[in-house]
Amino acid sequence: MSTEMLLDALDFDLIADVFVTESISASPAELHGQLCGYLASGVALPLEDWLAMVAEFCDIEGWKEDASRDAIVELYQSTIELYRNGEYALVPCMSDDDAPLSERGTTLAQWAHGFLAGYGLSGHKPNLSDDAKQVLQDFANISAMQADMEALEENNDNETDLIELVEYVRLSAMMLYSEHGSVAEKTDASQAPLFH
C-alpha cells in the first residue's frame, strides 16, 4: 500500500466522523497518540488488544457500525506500517491545515497527551537514552499547553511555530520507535503476544 493511502487512514476528520457516528466524546487525536506511544515503546500490540484499548478509551461496549470498527482497524494497521516502512512518513492524527490554528494546536497537545499515556501503558522502559528522556519531557510540556493552544492567535509567527512543533513531535515519535527496536517489527503485529 502506498504511503499516501496509509496516511489517508490517519485523517483526523475521518476518525472524528467515526466518533460522531458512535457517540464518542473522546479526542481522536488523543486516541491516535495513545496508539503511537504504545507502539513507539517497542512493545507489540496485537489487534484485539488495541480494539480493547479503544473500547476502554472511548467508553463503548461495541460498535454501532461495522464501518466504524473498520476505520479504527485501518488506523492501527496504517500507523504500524508507517512506523515500520522507514520513510519517516508518520504524522499525528490532528486537525488539518484548513482548521483554525487554535484547533490544530489543541489537537496536537491532545495527541502528545495520548502518546505519553500509551507509552506508559506498555510498561516500564529501563535504560532510556538522554534523547528519549528529553522527548518524553517535551511531550509532557506540549501536553500541558492545551489551554495555551486554545487561545492561540492566528498569525504567521504562531503558524510557523506550530508547524515546527508538529514536525518535532512527528520525528521524535519515530526516533523513539527506532530506539526501542520495536518487538512488533520482528513478529506479526496482529498475532504477537504482549510483552511486559
Helices and strands as residue ranges (DSSP letters): H 3-8, H 12-21, H 28-40, H 47-58, H 66-84, H 101-121, H 130-143, H 146-150, H 156-179, H 183-186
